[in-house]
Amino acid sequence: MKMLTGAVGAVIGLVVLALLAVVSVVIADDGASATGTANGGSLQGVPAEFRGWILKADAACKEPAMTPALLSAQLWQESKFQTSKKEATSDAGAQGPAQFLPSTFATWGRDDDGNGEVSLWDIGDAVMAQGRMMCSLLRQAKNSGYPGDVRALALAGYNAGWFRVEQYGGVPPKSFARGETYNYVRIILSIMPRFQGPSLLQVSGSGTAADALRKAATRIGTPYAWGGGGPSGPSTGFCDGTNGYLSGRCSASSTVGFDCSSLVQYAFWPKTQLPRTAAAQYGATSDRPVSRSDLKPGDLLFWSHGGSGSIYHVAIYAGDGNVLQAPRTGRNVEVAPLTSAMPQNDYYGATRP
């Protein structure tokens, strides 16, 4: 999180360029299996002594953009999970696995591991402080109205200070500090997938339906964004006067994610190129209706306020009475029981794409 300038910044700039050349290398899992997370995804590539704290820090934050993979990628970029004073002390004075300046840690640090000491060298204290600071920055980013991914804005604030984000009205450009903050953000977002373990939803079989369900399952935990997402993946959405708001504010415009129909479109693309909205997806597949008693994984399910012209939600049948869906603003992509995914009386029917 240090902000470096001058000769030190030049050296770091060279290091960043070197890191960019190696981010495609798969990060080893340190011999441990993937660990489940609260939001339905899983975590891999993280040393065992960090895993529990990362999951705890994630669970303590209610911001949808916070994920274990985000915290893990940030820790790797900050310190490569190193904990010794020799390996985890920067020339700028940042210390510990989360690379806090002591003055900053004084704000965010707690005795989270209960050993009687508040220390930025303790893994538990450092990771929980990192989580608290990132959670606060994600909240600031969401409420700021600045364009771009809220995760990128928060990471920039962690690295350079939120006042720099305010100064530039977003992530500082490449010209700032020889690109340190710009590349810091880019590297972390690019390596996040390496820490995302296999989905807890296990999909068997092959074919278009199974492949679509398997693809959608990799997005479990992705935030809901009204109007966001498409064939290429999640994106920021928009508010239309009714939808996309959370606690009276337009959440969709600063949330990178999917809505219900864009998740379905993304899952089936490009083999089956479904239209964008839930109603249009029903129209495109309604000639292949499926009874509720004959549902198969990959079938599409629809909910309506009354008739095909009022369809408002679509989900993918995941088997065993469950659906995979992007439910609503403030929630994440999830697996939920069909009986409670949406109001039962609104269930309209199912189709087979």
C-alpha positions in Angstrom: 0.0 0.0 0.0 3.1 2.2 0.1 3.3 5.3 -2.2 6.8 5.6 -3.6 8.4 8.4 -5.6 11.8 9.4 -6.9 14.6 6.9 -7.3 12.8 4.3 -5.2 9.7 4.7 -7.4 11.9 4.1 -10.5 13.2 0.8 -9.0 9.7 -0.3 -8.1 8.5 0.6 -11.6 11.0 -1.9 -13.0 9.9 -4.5 -10.5 6.3 -3.9 -11.6 7.2 -4.4 -15.2 8.9 -7.7 -14.3 5.8 -8.8 -12.4 3.6 -8.0 -15.4 5.7 -10.5 -17.4 5.1 -13.3 -14.9 1.5 -12.9 -13.9 0.6 -15.7 -16.3 2.5 -18.2 -14.1 0.2 -20.4 -12.1 0.6 -19.8 -8.4 1.2 -23.0 -6.5 -1.4 -24.2 -4.0 1.2 -25.0 -1.3 -0.1 -28.5 -1.2 -3.5 -27.6 0.2 -6.9 -28.2 -1.3 -9.3 -25.5 -2.2 -11.3 -24.0 0.7 -15.0 -23.2 0.5 -16.1 -19.6 1.0 -19.3 -18.1 2.4 -20.5 -16.8 -0.9 -20.4 -20.2 -2.6 -17.0 -20.0 -4.3 -13.8 -21.5 -3.2 -10.2 -20.3 -2.6 -7.0 -21.8 -3.8 -3.3 -20.9 -4.1 -3.1 -19.5 -0.6 -0.8 -20.6 2.2 -2.8 -22.5 4.9 -1.9 -20.0 7.6 -3.6 -17.2 5.6 -6.7 -19.0 4.5 -8.9 -18.8 7.5 -8.1 -15.1 8.1 -8.9 -14.2 4.5 -12.2 -16.0 4.7 -13.0 -14.3 8.0 -12.0 -10.8 6.6 -14.2 -11.4 3.6 -17.2 -12.5 5.8 -16.9 -9.5 8.0 -17.4 -7.1 5.0 -20.9 -6.6 3.6 -19.7 -4.9 0.4 -20.6 -7.2 -2.6 -17.3 -6.4 -4.4 -15.3 -7.9 -1.6 -14.2 -11.4 -2.3 -11.5 -13.8 -0.8 -9.8 -13.8 -4.2 -9.5 -10.0 -4.2 -7.8 -10.1 -0.7 -5.6 -13.0 -1.7 -4.4 -11.4 -5.0 -3.7 -8.1 -3.1 -1.6 -10.0 -0.4 0.4 -11.7 -3.1 1.1 -8.4 -4.8 2.0 -6.7 -1.5 4.3 -9.4 0.0 3.9 -12.7 -1.8 2.6 -13.9 1.6 5.9 -13.3 3.2 6.0 -12.7 7.0 9.6 -12.1 7.9 11.0 -8.6 8.6 13.7 -9.1 6.0 11.3 -10.1 3.2 8.3 -8.0 4.1 9.7 -4.6 4.8 9.8 -2.0 2.0 12.1 0.8 1.4 9.2 3.2 2.0 8.6 1.7 5.5 5.6 -0.5 4.8 5.7 -3.7 6.9 4.1 -7.1 7.2 2.2 -9.3 4.9 -0.3 -6.6 4.1 2.4 -3.9 3.8 1.0 -1.3 6.2 2.7 1.8 7.2 2.7 1.8 11.0 0.7 5.1 11.1 -2.0 3.5 8.8 -2.1 0.3 10.8 -2.8 2.3 13.9 -6.2 3.1 12.4 -7.1 -0.3 11.1 -5.3 -2.8 13.3 -6.9 -4.8 16.1 -5.7 -7.8 18.2 -7.7 -10.2 16.0 -5.7 -13.3 16.8 -6.1 -12.7 20.6 -2.4 -13.0 21.4 -2.5 -9.8 23.5 -0.6 -7.8 20.9 -1.7 -5.6 18.0 0.9 -6.3 15.4 1.1 -5.7 11.6 3.5 -8.7 11.6 0.8 -11.1 12.9 -1.0 -12.7 10.0 -4.4 -12.5 11.6 -4.0 -8.9 12.7 -2.6 -7.9 9.3 -5.2 -9.6 7.1 -8.2 -8.4 9.2 -6.8 -4.9 9.1 -6.4 -5.2 5.3 -10.0 -6.4 5.1 -11.4 -3.6 7.2 -9.5 -0.9 5.2 -10.5 -2.5 1.8 -14.1 -2.8 2.9 -14.1 0.9 3.8 -12.5 1.8 0.5 -14.9 -0.3 -1.5 -17.8 1.5 0.3 -16.1 4.9 -0.5 -15.6 3.9 -4.1 -19.2 2.7 -4.5 -20.5 6.0 -3.1 -18.0 8.2 -4.9 -19.7 8.2 -8.3 -16.3 7.9 -10.0 -16.3 5.8 -13.2 -14.8 2.4 -13.4 -14.6 -0.8 -11.3 -15.1 -0.1 -7.6 -12.4 -2.7 -6.9 -9.9 -0.8 -8.9 -10.8 2.4 -7.2 -10.4 0.8 -3.7 -7.1 -0.8 -4.6 -5.8 2.6 -5.9 -6.9 4.1 -2.6 -5.0 1.4 -0.6 -1.8 1.9 -2.6 -1.7 5.7 -3.1 -4.3 7.0 -0.6 -7.9 7.9 -1.3 -7.0 11.5 -1.8 -5.1 10.5 -5.0 -8.3 8.9 -6.3 -10.1 12.1 -5.5 -7.4 14.1 -7.2 -7.7 12.2 -10.4 -11.4 11.4 -10.2 -10.5 7.7 -10.5 -7.5 5.4 -10.7 -4.4 7.6 -11.1 -3.0 7.4 -14.7 0.2 5.8 -15.9 1.9 9.1 -15.7 1.4 9.2 -11.9 4.4 7.8 -9.9 5.8 6.1 -12.9 2.7 3.9 -13.2 3.1 2.3 -9.8 -0.6 2.6 -8.7 -1.9 2.0 -12.2 0.1 -1.2 -12.5 -0.6 -2.3 -8.9 -4.4 -2.2 -9.7 -4.0 -3.9 -13.0 -1.8 -6.7 -11.7 -4.1 -7.6 -8.8 -7.3 -7.6 -10.9 -5.6 -9.8 -13.5 -4.4 -12.4 -11.1 -7.6 -12.7 -9.0 -8.8 -15.7 -11.0 -5.8 -17.7 -9.9 -7.0 -17.7 -6.4 -10.6 -18.6 -7.2 -11.0 -22.3 -6.7 -13.4 -24.6 -8.5 -17.1 -23.9 -7.9 -18.8 -25.8 -5.1 -21.5 -26.6 -7.6 -20.3 -29.8 -9.3 -21.7 -30.3 -12.8 -21.4 -33.6 -14.6 -21.9 -34.5 -18.2 -21.2 -32.7 -21.4 -23.1 -30.8 -24.1 -24.4 -27.3 -24.4 -26.6 -27.3 -21.2 -23.9 -28.8 -19.0 -21.2 -26.5 -20.4 -23.4 -23.5 -19.8 -24.2 -24.4 -16.2 -20.5 -25.1 -15.6 -19.6 -21.7 -17.0 -22.2 -19.9 -15.0 -21.0 -21.7 -11.8 -17.6 -20.0 -12.1 -19.4 -16.7 -11.5 -20.9 -17.7 -8.1 -20.2 -14.8 -5.8 -20.2 -12.1 -8.5 -22.3 -9.1 -7.5 -25.7 -8.4 -9.0 -25.7 -5.2 -11.2 -28.9 -4.2 -12.9 -28.2 -3.8 -16.7 -24.6 -5.1 -16.2 -22.9 -8.0 -17.8 -23.1 -9.7 -21.2 -21.4 -12.3 -23.4 -17.9 -11.2 -22.4 -18.5 -11.2 -18.7 -19.5 -8.9 -15.9 -19.6 -5.1 -16.2 -21.1 -2.0 -14.5 -24.9 -1.6 -14.9 -27.2 1.4 -14.7 -30.4 2.5 -12.9 -33.6 3.1 -14.7 -35.6 5.0 -12.1 -36.9 1.8 -10.5 -34.2 -0.8 -10.7 -30.6 -0.8 -9.7 -30.9 1.1 -6.4 -29.7 0.1 -2.9 -30.5 2.2 0.2 -31.7 5.0 -2.0 -28.6 5.2 -4.2 -27.8 3.9 -7.6 -25.7 0.9 -6.9 -25.7 -0.6 -10.4 -23.6 2.1 -12.0 -20.7 1.4 -9.7 -21.1 -2.4 -9.4 -19.3 -4.8 -11.7 -21.5 -7.8 -12.1 -24.5 -9.5 -13.9 -28.2 -9.2 -13.7 -30.3 -12.4 -14.1 -30.6 -12.4 -17.9 -27.0 -11.3 -18.7 -25.7 -14.2 -16.5 -27.8 -16.6 -18.6 -26.7 -15.0 -21.9 -23.0 -15.2 -20.7 -23.4 -18.9 -19.7 -24.7 -20.1 -23.1 -22.6 -17.8 -25.4 -21.4 -18.4 -28.0 -22.9 -21.8 -28.7 -26.4 -20.6 -28.1 -26.7 -16.8 -28.6 -29.7 -15.9 -26.4 -31.1 -12.3 -26.5 -30.4 -10.0 -23.6 -33.6 -9.8 -21.4 -35.5 -12.4 -19.5 -38.6 -11.8 -21.5 -36.8 -12.1 -24.8 -35.0 -15.2 -23.7 -38.4 -16.8 -22.9 -39.6 -15.7 -26.4 -36.6 -17.3 -28.0 -37.0 -20.6 -26.2 -40.8 -20.9 -25.5 -41.3 -23.4 -28.4 -39.4 -25.9 -26.2 -41.3 -25.9 -22.9 -40.4 -28.2 -20.0 -42.7 -29.3 -17.2 -41.5 -28.8 -13.7 -41.4 -32.5 -13.2 -39.0 -33.0 -16.1 -36.4 -30.3 -15.4 -32.8 -31.1 -16.3 -29.7 -29.1 -15.4 -29.3 -26.2 -17.9 -33.0 -25.6 -18.4 -34.2 -22.0 -18.1 -36.8 -21.1 -15.5 -38.9 -17.9 -15.6 -40.9 -15.9 -13.2 -43.6 -13.4 -14.1 -46.0 -10.8 -12.7 -48.6 -12.2 -15.1 -48.2 -13.6 -18.6 -45.3 -13.8 -20.9 -45.2 -10.0 -21.3 -44.5 -9.5 -17.6 -41.6 -11.9 -17.2 -39.1 -10.3 -14.8 -36.6 -13.1 -13.8 -34.7 -16.0 -15.3 -32.5 -18.6 -13.7 -30.7 -21.8 -14.7 -31.8 -25.1 -13.3 -28.8 -26.6 -11.4 -30.3 -30.0 -10.5 -31.5 -31.4 -7.2 -34.2 -28.8 -6.9 -31.8 -25.9 -7.0 -31.3 -23.0 -9.4 -28.3 -20.9 -10.3 -29.2 -17.2 -10.5 -28.3 -13.6 -10.1 -31.1 -12.6 -7.7 -31.3 -8.9 -7.1 -29.4 -5.7 -6.2 -27.4 -6.1 -3.1 -27.0 -9.9 -3.6 -24.5 -12.1 -5.5 -24.8 -14.9 -8.0 -25.8 -17.9 -6.0 -27.3 -21.4 -5.9 -30.7 -21.3 -4.3 -33.7 -23.7 -3.9 -36.2 -23.4 -6.7 -39.0 -23.2 -4.1 -37.5 -20.0 -2.6 -35.5 -18.4 -5.3 -38.3 -16.1 -6.2 -42.0 -15.9 -5.0 -43.6 -19.3 -5.7 -46.8 -17.8 -7.1 -44.7 -15.9 -9.7 -43.2 -19.1 -11.3 -44.2 -19.0 -14.9 -42.5 -22.0 -16.5 -39.3 -23.5 -18.0 -37.8 -24.0 -21.4 -34.9 -25.9 -22.8 -32.5 -23.7 -24.8 
